[in-house]
Amino acid sequence: MAAALKFVCLLGLIVLVSIVGLERVDAAGECGKSSPDNEAIKLAPCAEAAQDQNAAVSASCCDQVRKIGRSPSCLCAVMLSNTAKASGIKPEIAITIPKRCNIANRPVGYKCGPYTLP
């Protein structure tokens, strides 16, 4: 009897996870299938540069900004995400990183919440 109950619970859990997984496949946001909070984690090398405008921007930070910045709406969502806020990122400084990385094709003038990309 206990084995049957465990099997039913396991089967229910699998069905629940499958349903949740199917809903996420259909939901594509600013960053595609990834959430801005998950993408924000990739910008860990930018932490210091996003808190201090005079801090040097590392090459690994610029590489990640180039990748995420292919979608300006994703980059904006990442800079304004809960993860970025929780890590002490200052959006008014983070918004300057693409320029500080000398990214030639950055979306100059792109409106990101109350901020504009320089």
Phi and psi restraints in degrees (range 20) as a CNS / XPLOR table:
assign (resid 1 and name C) (resid 2 and name N)
       (resid 2 and name CA) (resid 2 and name C) 1.0 -64.5 20.0 2
assign (resid 2 and name N) (resid 2 and name CA)
       (resid 2 and name C) (resid 3 and name N) 1.0 -37.2 20.0 2
assign (resid 2 and name C) (resid 3 and name N)
       (resid 3 and name CA) (resid 3 and name C) 1.0 -65.4 20.0 2
assign (resid 3 and name N) (resid 3 and name CA)
       (resid 3 and name C) (resid 4 and name N) 1.0 -40.4 20.0 2
assign (resid 3 and name C) (resid 4 and name N)
       (resid 4 and name CA) (resid 4 and name C) 1.0 -64.7 20.0 2
assign (resid 4 and name N) (resid 4 and name CA)
       (resid 4 and name C) (resid 5 and name N) 1.0 -40.9 20.0 2
assign (resid 4 and name C) (resid 5 and name N)
       (resid 5 and name CA) (resid 5 and name C) 1.0 -64.5 20.0 2
assign (resid 5 and name N) (resid 5 and name CA)
       (resid 5 and name C) (resid 6 and name N) 1.0 -42.0 20.0 2
assign (resid 5 and name C) (resid 6 and name N)
       (resid 6 and name CA) (resid 6 and name C) 1.0 -62.7 20.0 2
assign (resid 6 and name N) (resid 6 and name CA)
       (resid 6 and name C) (resid 7 and name N) 1.0 -41.1 20.0 2
assign (resid 6 and name C) (resid 7 and name N)
       (resid 7 and name CA) (resid 7 and name C) 1.0 -62.3 20.0 2
assign (resid 7 and name N) (resid 7 and name CA)
       (resid 7 and name C) (resid 8 and name N) 1.0 -44.8 20.0 2
assign (resid 7 and name C) (resid 8 and name N)
       (resid 8 and name CA) (resid 8 and name C) 1.0 -63.8 20.0 2
assign (resid 8 and name N) (resid 8 and name CA)
       (resid 8 and name C) (resid 9 and name N) 1.0 -41.7 20.0 2
assign (resid 8 and name C) (resid 9 and name N)
       (resid 9 and name CA) (resid 9 and name C) 1.0 -63.4 20.0 2
assign (resid 9 and name N) (resid 9 and name CA)
       (resid 9 and name C) (resid 10 and name N) 1.0 -43.9 20.0 2
assign (resid 9 and name C) (resid 10 and name N)
       (resid 10 and name CA) (resid 10 and name C) 1.0 -63.4 20.0 2
assign (resid 10 and name N) (resid 10 and name CA)
       (resid 10 and name C) (resid 11 and name N) 1.0 -44.4 20.0 2
assign (resid 10 and name C) (resid 11 and name N)
       (resid 11 and name CA) (resid 11 and name C) 1.0 -61.6 20.0 2
assign (resid 11 and name N) (resid 11 and name CA)
       (resid 11 and name C) (resid 12 and name N) 1.0 -42.5 20.0 2
assign (resid 11 and name C) (resid 12 and name N)
       (resid 12 and name CA) (resid 12 and name C) 1.0 -62.0 20.0 2
assign (resid 12 and name N) (resid 12 and name CA)
       (resid 12 and name C) (resid 13 and name N) 1.0 -41.4 20.0 2
assign (resid 12 and name C) (resid 13 and name N)
       (resid 13 and name CA) (resid 13 and name C) 1.0 -63.5 20.0 2
assign (resid 13 and name N) (resid 13 and name CA)
       (resid 13 and name C) (resid 14 and name N) 1.0 -42.3 20.0 2
assign (resid 13 and name C) (resid 14 and name N)
       (resid 14 and name CA) (resid 14 and name C) 1.0 -62.5 20.0 2
assign (resid 14 and name N) (resid 14 and name CA)
       (resid 14 and name C) (resid 15 and name N) 1.0 -43.6 20.0 2
assign (resid 14 and name C) (resid 15 and name N)
       (resid 15 and name CA) (resid 15 and name C) 1.0 -62.8 20.0 2
assign (resid 15 and name N) (resid 15 and name CA)
       (resid 15 and name C) (resid 16 and name N) 1.0 -43.9 20.0 2
assign (resid 15 and name C) (resid 16 and name N)
       (resid 16 and name CA) (resid 16 and name C) 1.0 -61.5 20.0 2
assign (resid 16 and name N) (resid 16 and name CA)
       (resid 16 and name C) (resid 17 and name N) 1.0 -47.2 20.0 2
assign (resid 16 and name C) (resid 17 and name N)
       (resid 17 and name CA) (resid 17 and name C) 1.0 -62.2 20.0 2
assign (resid 17 and name N) (resid 17 and name CA)
       (resid 17 and name C) (resid 18 and name N) 1.0 -39.2 20.0 2
assign (resid 17 and name C) (resid 18 and name N)
       (resid 18 and name CA) (resid 18 and name C) 1.0 -63.7 20.0 2
assign (resid 18 and name N) (resid 18 and name CA)
       (resid 18 and name C) (resid 19 and name N) 1.0 -43.2 20.0 2
assign (resid 18 and name C) (resid 19 and name N)
       (resid 19 and name CA) (resid 19 and name C) 1.0 -63.7 20.0 2
assign (resid 19 and name N) (resid 19 and name CA)
       (resid 19 and name C) (resid 20 and name N) 1.0 -45.7 20.0 2
assign (resid 19 and name C) (resid 20 and name N)
       (resid 20 and name CA) (resid 20 and name C) 1.0 -62.5 20.0 2
assign (resid 20 and name N) (resid 20 and name CA)
       (resid 20 and name C) (resid 21 and name N) 1.0 -41.5 20.0 2
assign (resid 20 and name C) (resid 21 and name N)
       (resid 21 and name CA) (resid 21 and name C) 1.0 -62.6 20.0 2
assign (resid 21 and name N) (resid 21 and name CA)
       (resid 21 and name C) (resid 22 and name N) 1.0 -39.7 20.0 2
assign (resid 21 and name C) (resid 22 and name N)
       (resid 22 and name CA) (resid 22 and name C) 1.0 -65.7 20.0 2
assign (resid 22 and name N) (resid 22 and name CA)
       (resid 22 and name C) (resid 23 and name N) 1.0 -38.2 20.0 2
assign (resid 22 and name C) (resid 23 and name N)
       (resid 23 and name CA) (resid 23 and name C) 1.0 -64.8 20.0 2
assign (resid 23 and name N) (resid 23 and name CA)
       (resid 23 and name C) (resid 24 and name N) 1.0 -37.0 20.0 2
assign (resid 23 and name C) (resid 24 and name N)
       (resid 24 and name CA) (resid 24 and name C) 1.0 -71.0 20.0 2
assign (resid 24 and name N) (resid 24 and name CA)
       (resid 24 and name C) (resid 25 and name N) 1.0 -30.0 20.0 2
assign (resid 24 and name C) (resid 25 and name N)
       (resid 25 and name CA) (resid 25 and name C) 1.0 -63.6 20.0 2
assign (resid 25 and name N) (resid 25 and name CA)
       (resid 25 and name C) (resid 26 and name N) 1.0 -39.6 20.0 2
assign (resid 25 and name C) (resid 26 and name N)
       (resid 26 and name CA) (resid 26 and name C) 1.0 -75.8 20.0 2
assign (resid 26 and name N) (resid 26 and name CA)
       (resid 26 and name C) (resid 27 and name N) 1.0 -23.9 20.0 2
assign (resid 26 and name C) (resid 27 and name N)
       (resid 27 and name CA) (resid 27 and name C) 1.0 -90.1 20.0 2
assign (resid 27 and name N) (resid 27 and name CA)
       (resid 27 and name C) (resid 28 and name N) 1.0 102.7 20.0 2
assign (resid 27 and name C) (resid 28 and name N)
       (resid 28 and name CA) (resid 28 and name C) 1.0 -112.1 20.0 2
assign (resid 28 and name N) (resid 28 and name CA)
       (resid 28 and name C) (resid 29 and name N) 1.0 127.1 20.0 2
assign (resid 28 and name C) (resid 29 and name N)
       (resid 29 and name CA) (resid 29 and name C) 1.0 -108.8 20.0 2
assign (resid 29 and name N) (resid 29 and name CA)
       (resid 29 and name C) (resid 30 and name N) 1.0 -153.4 20.0 2
assign (resid 29 and name C) (resid 30 and name N)
       (resid 30 and name CA) (resid 30 and name C) 1.0 -58.0 20.0 2
assign (resid 30 and name N) (resid 30 and name CA)
       (resid 30 and name C) (resid 31 and name N) 1.0 -31.5 20.0 2
assign (resid 30 and name C) (resid 31 and name N)
       (resid 31 and name CA) (resid 31 and name C) 1.0 -108.4 20.0 2
assign (resid 31 and name N) (resid 31 and name CA)
       (resid 31 and name C) (resid 32 and name N) 1.0 29.1 20.0 2
assign (resid 31 and name C) (resid 32 and name N)
       (resid 32 and name CA) (resid 32 and name C) 1.0 72.0 20.0 2
assign (resid 32 and name N) (resid 32 and name CA)
       (resid 32 and name C) (resid 33 and name N) 1.0 -131.4 20.0 2
assign (resid 32 and name C) (resid 33 and name N)
       (resid 33 and name CA) (resid 33 and name C) 1.0 -82.8 20.0 2
assign (resid 33 and name N) (resid 33 and name CA)
       (resid 33 and name C) (resid 34 and name N) 1.0 -10.0 20.0 2
assign (resid 33 and name C) (resid 34 and name N)
       (resid 34 and name CA) (resid 34 and name C) 1.0 -96.0 20.0 2
assign (resid 34 and name N) (resid 34 and name CA)
       (resid 34 and name C) (resid 35 and name N) 1.0 148.0 20.0 2
assign (resid 34 and name C) (resid 35 and name N)
       (resid 35 and name CA) (resid 35 and name C) 1.0 -84.4 20.0 2
assign (resid 35 and name N) (resid 35 and name CA)
       (resid 35 and name C) (resid 36 and name N) 1.0 154.9 20.0 2
assign (resid 35 and name C) (resid 36 and name N)
       (resid 36 and name CA) (resid 36 and name C) 1.0 -56.8 20.0 2
assign (resid 36 and name N) (resid 36 and name CA)
       (resid 36 and name C) (resid 37 and name N) 1.0 -34.2 20.0 2
assign (resid 36 and name C) (resid 37 and name N)
       (resid 37 and name CA) (resid 37 and name C) 1.0 -65.0 20.0 2
assign (resid 37 and name N) (resid 37 and name CA)
       (resid 37 and name C) (resid 38 and name N) 1.0 -39.3 20.0 2
assign (resid 37 and name C) (resid 38 and name N)
       (resid 38 and name CA) (resid 38 and name C) 1.0 -67.9 20.0 2
assign (resid 38 and name N) (resid 38 and name CA)
       (resid 38 and name C) (resid 39 and name N) 1.0 -39.0 20.0 2
assign (resid 38 and name C) (resid 39 and name N)
       (resid 39 and name CA) (resid 39 and name C) 1.0 -67.8 20.0 2
assign (resid 39 and name N) (resid 39 and name CA)
       (resid 39 and name C) (resid 40 and name N) 1.0 -33.2 20.0 2
assign (resid 39 and name C) (resid 40 and name N)
       (resid 40 and name CA) (resid 40 and name C) 1.0 -60.6 20.0 2
assign (resid 40 and name N) (resid 40 and name CA)
       (resid 40 and name C) (resid 41 and name N) 1.0 -33.0 20.0 2
assign (resid 40 and name C) (resid 41 and name N)
       (resid 41 and name CA) (resid 41 and name C) 1.0 -61.6 20.0 2
assign (resid 41 and name N) (resid 41 and name CA)
       (resid 41 and name C) (resid 42 and name N) 1.0 -32.5 20.0 2
assign (resid 41 and name C) (resid 42 and name N)
       (resid 42 and name CA) (resid 42 and name C) 1.0 -68.1 20.0 2
assign (resid 42 and name N) (resid 42 and name CA)
       (resid 42 and name C) (resid 43 and name N) 1.0 -18.3 20.0 2
assign (resid 42 and name C) (resid 43 and name N)
       (resid 43 and name CA) (resid 43 and name C) 1.0 -93.0 20.0 2
assign (resid 43 and name N) (resid 43 and name CA)
       (resid 43 and name C) (resid 44 and name N) 1.0 19.5 20.0 2
assign (resid 43 and name C) (resid 44 and name N)
       (resid 44 and name CA) (resid 44 and name C) 1.0 -53.9 20.0 2
assign (resid 44 and name N) (resid 44 and name CA)
       (resid 44 and name C) (resid 45 and name N) 1.0 -37.6 20.0 2
assign (resid 44 and name C) (resid 45 and name N)
       (resid 45 and name CA) (resid 45 and name C) 1.0 -64.3 20.0 2
assign (resid 45 and name N) (resid 45 and name CA)
       (resid 45 and name C) (resid 46 and name N) 1.0 -11.3 20.0 2
assign (resid 45 and name C) (resid 46 and name N)
       (resid 46 and name CA) (resid 46 and name C) 1.0 -96.5 20.0 2
assign (resid 46 and name N) (resid 46 and name CA)
       (resid 46 and name C) (resid 47 and name N) 1.0 0.6 20.0 2
assign (resid 46 and name C) (resid 47 and name N)
       (resid 47 and name CA) (resid 47 and name C) 1.0 -53.0 20.0 2
assign (resid 47 and name N) (resid 47 and name CA)
       (resid 47 and name C) (resid 48 and name N) 1.0 -51.5 20.0 2
assign (resid 47 and name C) (resid 48 and name N)
       (resid 48 and name CA) (resid 48 and name C) 1.0 -66.3 20.0 2
assign (resid 48 and name N) (resid 48 and name CA)
       (resid 48 and name C) (resid 49 and name N) 1.0 -43.0 20.0 2
assign (resid 48 and name C) (resid 49 and name N)
       (resid 49 and name CA) (resid 49 and name C) 1.0 -66.6 20.0 2
assign (resid 49 and name N) (resid 49 and name CA)
       (resid 49 and name C) (resid 50 and name N) 1.0 -24.1 20.0 2
assign (resid 49 and name C) (resid 50 and name N)
       (resid 50 and name CA) (resid 50 and name C) 1.0 -88.1 20.0 2
assign (resid 50 and name N) (resid 50 and name CA)
       (resid 50 and name C) (resid 51 and name N) 1.0 -2.0 20.0 2
assign (resid 50 and name C) (resid 51 and name N)
       (resid 51 and name CA) (resid 51 and name C) 1.0 -112.9 20.0 2
assign (resid 51 and name N) (resid 51 and name CA)
       (resid 51 and name C) (resid 52 and name N) 1.0 -19.2 20.0 2
assign (resid 51 and name C) (resid 52 and name N)
       (resid 52 and name CA) (resid 52 and name C) 1.0 -139.6 20.0 2
assign (resid 52 and name N) (resid 52 and name CA)
       (resid 52 and name C) (resid 53 and name N) 1.0 112.9 20.0 2
assign (resid 52 and name C) (resid 53 and name N)
       (resid 53 and name CA) (resid 53 and name C) 1.0 -63.7 20.0 2
assign (resid 53 and name N) (resid 53 and name CA)
       (resid 53 and name C) (resid 54 and name N) 1.0 -19.9 20.0 2
assign (resid 53 and name C) (resid 54 and name N)
       (resid 54 and name CA) (resid 54 and name C) 1.0 -91.6 20.0 2
assign (resid 54 and name N) (resid 54 and name CA)
       (resid 54 and name C) (resid 55 and name N) 1.0 -5.8 20.0 2
assign (resid 54 and name C) (resid 55 and name N)
       (resid 55 and name CA) (resid 55 and name C) 1.0 -73.9 20.0 2
assign (resid 55 and name N) (resid 55 and name CA)
       (resid 55 and name C) (resid 56 and name N) 1.0 145.2 20.0 2
assign (resid 55 and name C) (resid 56 and name N)
       (resid 56 and name CA) (resid 56 and name C) 1.0 -66.7 20.0 2
assign (resid 56 and name N) (resid 56 and name CA)
       (resid 56 and name C) (resid 57 and name N) 1.0 146.5 20.0 2
assign (resid 56 and name C) (resid 57 and name N)
       (resid 57 and name CA) (resid 57 and name C) 1.0 -100.7 20.0 2
assign (resid 57 and name N) (resid 57 and name CA)
       (resid 57 and name C) (resid 58 and name N) 1.0 121.5 20.0 2
assign (resid 57 and name C) (resid 58 and name N)
       (resid 58 and name CA) (resid 58 and name C) 1.0 -72.8 20.0 2
assign (resid 58 and name N) (resid 58 and name CA)
       (resid 58 and name C) (resid 59 and name N) 1.0 158.5 20.0 2
assign (resid 58 and name C) (resid 59 and name N)
       (resid 59 and name CA) (resid 59 and name C) 1.0 -61.9 20.0 2
assign (resid 59 and name N) (resid 59 and name CA)
       (resid 59 and name C) (resid 60 and name N) 1.0 -37.8 20.0 2
assign (resid 59 and name C) (resid 60 and name N)
       (resid 60 and name CA) (resid 60 and name C) 1.0 -67.8 20.0 2
assign (resid 60 and name N) (resid 60 and name CA)
       (resid 60 and name C) (resid 61 and name N) 1.0 -34.2 20.0 2
assign (resid 60 and name C) (resid 61 and name N)
       (resid 61 and name CA) (resid 61 and name C) 1.0 -63.5 20.0 2
assign (resid 61 and name N) (resid 61 and name CA)
       (resid 61 and name C) (resid 62 and name N) 1.0 -49.5 20.0 2
assign (resid 61 and name C) (resid 62 and name N)
       (resid 62 and name CA) (resid 62 and name C) 1.0 -60.6 20.0 2
assign (resid 62 and name N) (resid 62 and name CA)
       (resid 62 and name C) (resid 63 and name N) 1.0 -37.8 20.0 2
assign (resid 62 and name C) (resid 63 and name N)
       (resid 63 and name CA) (resid 63 and name C) 1.0 -61.4 20.0 2
assign (resid 63 and name N) (resid 63 and name CA)
       (resid 63 and name C) (resid 64 and name N) 1.0 -45.4 20.0 2
assign (resid 63 and name C) (resid 64 and name N)
       (resid 64 and name CA) (resid 64 and name C) 1.0 -66.9 20.0 2
assign (resid 64 and name N) (resid 64 and name CA)
       (resid 64 and name C) (resid 65 and name N) 1.0 -39.2 20.0 2
assign (resid 64 and name C) (resid 65 and name N)
       (resid 65 and name CA) (resid 65 and name C) 1.0 -64.9 20.0 2
assign (resid 65 and name N) (resid 65 and name CA)
       (resid 65 and name C) (resid 66 and name N) 1.0 -38.3 20.0 2
assign (resid 65 and name C) (resid 66 and name N)
       (resid 66 and name CA) (resid 66 and name C) 1.0 -61.0 20.0 2
assign (resid 66 and name N) (resid 66 and name CA)
       (resid 66 and name C) (resid 67 and name N) 1.0 -45.0 20.0 2
assign (resid 66 and name C) (resid 67 and name N)
       (resid 67 and name CA) (resid 67 and name C) 1.0 -64.8 20.0 2
assign (resid 67 and name N) (resid 67 and name CA)
       (resid 67 and name C) (resid 68 and name N) 1.0 -52.5 20.0 2
assign (resid 67 and name C) (resid 68 and name N)
       (resid 68 and name CA) (resid 68 and name C) 1.0 -69.7 20.0 2
assign (resid 68 and name N) (resid 68 and name CA)
       (resid 68 and name C) (resid 69 and name N) 1.0 -34.3 20.0 2
assign (resid 68 and name C) (resid 69 and name N)
       (resid 69 and name CA) (resid 69 and name C) 1.0 -70.8 20.0 2
assign (resid 69 and name N) (resid 69 and name CA)
       (resid 69 and name C) (resid 70 and name N) 1.0 -4.4 20.0 2
assign (resid 69 and name C) (resid 70 and name N)
       (resid 70 and name CA) (resid 70 and name C) 1.0 -59.8 20.0 2
assign (resid 70 and name N) (resid 70 and name CA)
       (resid 70 and name C) (resid 71 and name N) 1.0 -24.9 20.0 2
assign (resid 70 and name C) (resid 71 and name N)
       (resid 71 and name CA) (resid 71 and name C) 1.0 -117.9 20.0 2
assign (resid 71 and name N) (resid 71 and name CA)
       (resid 71 and name C) (resid 72 and name N) 1.0 100.4 20.0 2
assign (resid 71 and name C) (resid 72 and name N)
       (resid 72 and name CA) (resid 72 and name C) 1.0 -55.9 20.0 2
assign (resid 72 and name N) (resid 72 and name CA)
       (resid 72 and name C) (resid 73 and name N) 1.0 -35.2 20.0 2
assign (resid 72 and name C) (resid 73 and name N)
       (resid 73 and name CA) (resid 73 and name C) 1.0 -67.6 20.0 2
assign (resid 73 and name N) (resid 73 and name CA)
       (resid 73 and name C) (resid 74 and name N) 1.0 -33.5 20.0 2
assign (resid 73 and name C) (resid 74 and name N)
       (resid 74 and name CA) (resid 74 and name C) 1.0 -68.5 20.0 2
assign (resid 74 and name N) (resid 74 and name CA)
       (resid 74 and name C) (resid 75 and name N) 1.0 -48.3 20.0 2
assign (resid 74 and name C) (resid 75 and name N)
       (resid 75 and name CA) (resid 75 and name C) 1.0 -58.0 20.0 2
assign (resid 75 and name N) (resid 75 and name CA)
       (resid 75 and name C) (resid 76 and name N) 1.0 -41.7 20.0 2
assign (resid 75 and name C) (resid 76 and name N)
       (resid 76 and name CA) (resid 76 and name C) 1.0 -62.9 20.0 2
assign (resid 76 and name N) (resid 76 and name CA)
       (resid 76 and name C) (resid 77 and name N) 1.0 -47.5 20.0 2
assign (resid 76 and name C) (resid 77 and name N)
       (resid 77 and name CA) (resid 77 and name C) 1.0 -61.0 20.0 2
assign (resid 77 and name N) (resid 77 and name CA)
       (resid 77 and name C) (resid 78 and name N) 1.0 -37.0 20.0 2
assign (resid 77 and name C) (resid 78 and name N)
       (resid 78 and name CA) (resid 78 and name C) 1.0 -66.1 20.0 2
assign (resid 78 and name N) (resid 78 and name CA)
       (resid 78 and name C) (resid 79 and name N) 1.0 -45.5 20.0 2
assign (resid 78 and name C) (resid 79 and name N)
       (resid 79 and name CA) (resid 79 and name C) 1.0 -65.2 20.0 2
assign (resid 79 and name N) (resid 79 and name CA)
       (resid 79 and name C) (resid 80 and name N) 1.0 -26.7 20.0 2
assign (resid 79 and name C) (resid 80 and name N)
       (resid 80 and name CA) (resid 80 and name C) 1.0 -102.2 20.0 2
assign (resid 80 and name N) (resid 80 and name CA)
       (resid 80 and name C) (resid 81 and name N) 1.0 7.1 20.0 2
assign (resid 80 and name C) (resid 81 and name N)
       (resid 81 and name CA) (resid 81 and name C) 1.0 -71.0 20.0 2
assign (resid 81 and name N) (resid 81 and name CA)
       (resid 81 and name C) (resid 82 and name N) 1.0 161.8 20.0 2
assign (resid 81 and name C) (resid 82 and name N)
       (resid 82 and name CA) (resid 82 and name C) 1.0 -62.0 20.0 2
assign (resid 82 and name N) (resid 82 and name CA)
       (resid 82 and name C) (resid 83 and name N) 1.0 -37.2 20.0 2
assign (resid 82 and name C) (resid 83 and name N)
       (resid 83 and name CA) (resid 83 and name C) 1.0 -63.5 20.0 2
assign (resid 83 and name N) (resid 83 and name CA)
       (resid 83 and name C) (resid 84 and name N) 1.0 -43.2 20.0 2
assign (resid 83 and name C) (resid 84 and name N)
       (resid 84 and name CA) (resid 84 and name C) 1.0 -63.5 20.0 2
assign (resid 84 and name N) (resid 84 and name CA)
       (resid 84 and name C) (resid 85 and name N) 1.0 -45.1 20.0 2
assign (resid 84 and name C) (resid 85 and name N)
       (resid 85 and name CA) (resid 85 and name C) 1.0 -61.5 20.0 2
assign (resid 85 and name N) (resid 85 and name CA)
       (resid 85 and name C) (resid 86 and name N) 1.0 -44.2 20.0 2
assign (resid 85 and name C) (resid 86 and name N)
       (resid 86 and name CA) (resid 86 and name C) 1.0 -64.6 20.0 2
assign (resid 86 and name N) (resid 86 and name CA)
       (resid 86 and name C) (resid 87 and name N) 1.0 -27.4 20.0 2
assign (resid 86 and name C) (resid 87 and name N)
       (resid 87 and name CA) (resid 87 and name C) 1.0 -89.7 20.0 2
assign (resid 87 and name N) (resid 87 and name CA)
       (resid 87 and name C) (resid 88 and name N) 1.0 4.7 20.0 2
assign (resid 87 and name C) (resid 88 and name N)
       (resid 88 and name CA) (resid 88 and name C) 1.0 88.2 20.0 2
assign (resid 88 and name N) (resid 88 and name CA)
       (resid 88 and name C) (resid 89 and name N) 1.0 11.8 20.0 2
assign (resid 88 and name C) (resid 89 and name N)
       (resid 89 and name CA) (resid 89 and name C) 1.0 -65.9 20.0 2
assign (resid 89 and name N) (resid 89 and name CA)
       (resid 89 and name C) (resid 90 and name N) 1.0 136.2 20.0 2
assign (resid 89 and name C) (resid 90 and name N)
       (resid 90 and name CA) (resid 90 and name C) 1.0 -102.4 20.0 2
assign (resid 90 and name N) (resid 90 and name CA)
       (resid 90 and name C) (resid 91 and name N) 1.0 108.6 20.0 2
assign (resid 90 and name C) (resid 91 and name N)
       (resid 91 and name CA) (resid 91 and name C) 1.0 -55.3 20.0 2
assign (resid 91 and name N) (resid 91 and name CA)
       (resid 91 and name C) (resid 92 and name N) 1.0 -36.3 20.0 2
assign (resid 91 and name C) (resid 92 and name N)
       (resid 92 and name CA) (resid 92 and name C) 1.0 -65.9 20.0 2
assign (resid 92 and name N) (resid 92 and name CA)
       (resid 92 and name C) (resid 93 and name N) 1.0 -21.9 20.0 2
assign (resid 92 and name C) (resid 93 and name N)
       (resid 93 and name CA) (resid 93 and name C) 1.0 -94.7 20.0 2
assign (resid 93 and name N) (resid 93 and name CA)
       (resid 93 and name C) (resid 94 and name N) 1.0 -41.8 20.0 2
assign (resid 93 and name C) (resid 94 and name N)
       (resid 94 and name CA) (resid 94 and name C) 1.0 -58.3 20.0 2
assign (resid 94 and name N) (resid 94 and name CA)
       (resid 94 and name C) (resid 95 and name N) 1.0 -34.3 20.0 2
assign (resid 94 and name C) (resid 95 and name N)
       (resid 95 and name CA) (resid 95 and name C) 1.0 -64.2 20.0 2
assign (resid 95 and name N) (resid 95 and name CA)
       (resid 95 and name C) (resid 96 and name N) 1.0 -18.3 20.0 2
assign (resid 95 and name C) (resid 96 and name N)
       (resid 96 and name CA) (resid 96 and name C) 1.0 -87.6 20.0 2
assign (resid 96 and name N) (resid 96 and name CA)
       (resid 96 and name C) (resid 97 and name N) 1.0 -9.3 20.0 2
assign (resid 96 and name C) (resid 97 and name N)
       (resid 97 and name CA) (resid 97 and name C) 1.0 -61.4 20.0 2
assign (resid 97 and name N) (resid 97 and name CA)
       (resid 97 and name C) (resid 98 and name N) 1.0 -43.8 20.0 2
assign (resid 97 and name C) (resid 98 and name N)
       (resid 98 and name CA) (resid 98 and name C) 1.0 -56.1 20.0 2
assign (resid 98 and name N) (resid 98 and name CA)
       (resid 98 and name C) (resid 99 and name N) 1.0 -39.5 20.0 2
assign (resid 98 and name C) (resid 99 and name N)
       (resid 99 and name CA) (resid 99 and name C) 1.0 -68.5 20.0 2
assign (resid 99 and name N) (resid 99 and name CA)
       (resid 99 and name C) (resid 100 and name N) 1.0 -42.2 20.0 2
assign (resid 99 and name C) (resid 100 and name N)
       (resid 100 and name CA) (resid 100 and name C) 1.0 -66.0 20.0 2
assign (resid 100 and name N) (resid 100 and name CA)
       (resid 100 and name C) (resid 101 and name N) 1.0 -23.3 20.0 2
assign (resid 100 and name C) (resid 101 and name N)
       (resid 101 and name CA) (resid 101 and name C) 1.0 -86.1 20.0 2
assign (resid 101 and name N) (resid 101 and name CA)
       (resid 101 and name C) (resid 102 and name N) 1.0 -0.4 20.0 2
assign (resid 101 and name C) (resid 102 and name N)
       (resid 102 and name CA) (resid 102 and name C) 1.0 57.4 20.0 2
assign (resid 102 and name N) (resid 102 and name CA)
       (resid 102 and name C) (resid 103 and name N) 1.0 40.6 20.0 2
assign (resid 102 and name C) (resid 103 and name N)
       (resid 103 and name CA) (resid 103 and name C) 1.0 -77.5 20.0 2
assign (resid 103 and name N) (resid 103 and name CA)
       (resid 103 and name C) (resid 104 and name N) 1.0 111.7 20.0 2
assign (resid 103 and name C) (resid 104 and name N)
       (resid 104 and name CA) (resid 104 and name C) 1.0 -65.0 20.0 2
assign (resid 104 and name N) (resid 104 and name CA)
       (resid 104 and name C) (resid 105 and name N) 1.0 -40.0 20.0 2
assign (resid 104 and name C) (resid 105 and name N)
       (resid 105 and name CA) (resid 105 and name C) 1.0 -98.0 20.0 2
assign (resid 105 and name N) (resid 105 and name CA)
       (resid 105 and name C) (resid 106 and name N) 1.0 30.2 20.0 2
assign (resid 105 and name C) (resid 106 and name N)
       (resid 106 and name CA) (resid 106 and name C) 1.0 -69.4 20.0 2
assign (resid 106 and name N) (resid 106 and name CA)
       (resid 106 and name C) (resid 107 and name N) 1.0 152.7 20.0 2
assign (resid 106 and name C) (resid 107 and name N)
       (resid 107 and name CA) (resid 107 and name C) 1.0 -80.9 20.0 2
assign (resid 107 and name N) (resid 107 and name CA)
       (resid 107 and name C) (resid 108 and name N) 1.0 75.8 20.0 2
assign (resid 107 and name C) (resid 108 and name N)
       (resid 108 and name CA) (resid 108 and name C) 1.0 -58.2 20.0 2
assign (resid 108 and name N) (resid 108 and name CA)
       (resid 108 and name C) (resid 109 and name N) 1.0 133.1 20.0 2
assign (resid 108 and name C) (resid 109 and name N)
       (resid 109 and name CA) (resid 109 and name C) 1.0 85.2 20.0 2
assign (resid 109 and name N) (resid 109 and name CA)
       (resid 109 and name C) (resid 110 and name N) 1.0 -0.9 20.0 2
assign (resid 109 and name C) (resid 110 and name N)
       (resid 110 and name CA) (resid 110 and name C) 1.0 -66.4 20.0 2
assign (resid 110 and name N) (resid 110 and name CA)
       (resid 110 and name C) (resid 111 and name N) 1.0 129.0 20.0 2
assign (resid 110 and name C) (resid 111 and name N)
       (resid 111 and name CA) (resid 111 and name C) 1.0 -82.8 20.0 2
assign (resid 111 and name N) (resid 111 and name CA)
       (resid 111 and name C) (resid 112 and name N) 1.0 123.1 20.0 2
assign (resid 111 and name C) (resid 112 and name N)
       (resid 112 and name CA) (resid 112 and name C) 1.0 -124.7 20.0 2
assign (resid 112 and name N) (resid 112 and name CA)
       (resid 112 and name C) (resid 113 and name N) 1.0 92.6 20.0 2
assign (resid 112 and name C) (resid 113 and name N)
       (resid 113 and name CA) (resid 113 and name C) 1.0 60.1 20.0 2
assign (resid 113 and name N) (resid 113 and name CA)
       (resid 113 and name C) (resid 114 and name N) 1.0 -131.0 20.0 2
assign (resid 113 and name C) (resid 114 and name N)
       (resid 114 and name CA) (resid 114 and name C) 1.0 -82.9 20.0 2
assign (resid 114 and name N) (resid 114 and name CA)
       (resid 114 and name C) (resid 115 and name N) 1.0 2.6 20.0 2
assign (resid 114 and name C) (resid 115 and name N)
       (resid 115 and name CA) (resid 115 and name C) 1.0 -108.8 20.0 2
assign (resid 115 and name N) (resid 115 and name CA)
       (resid 115 and name C) (resid 116 and name N) 1.0 156.9 20.0 2
assign (resid 115 and name C) (resid 116 and name N)
       (resid 116 and name CA) (resid 116 and name C) 1.0 -127.4 20.0 2
assign (resid 116 and name N) (resid 116 and name CA)
       (resid 116 and name C) (resid 117 and name N) 1.0 132.5 20.0 2
assign (resid 116 and name C) (resid 117 and name N)
       (resid 117 and name CA) (resid 117 and name C) 1.0 -65.4 20.0 2
assign (resid 117 and name N) (resid 117 and name CA)
       (resid 117 and name C) (resid 118 and name N) 1.0 127.4 20.0 2
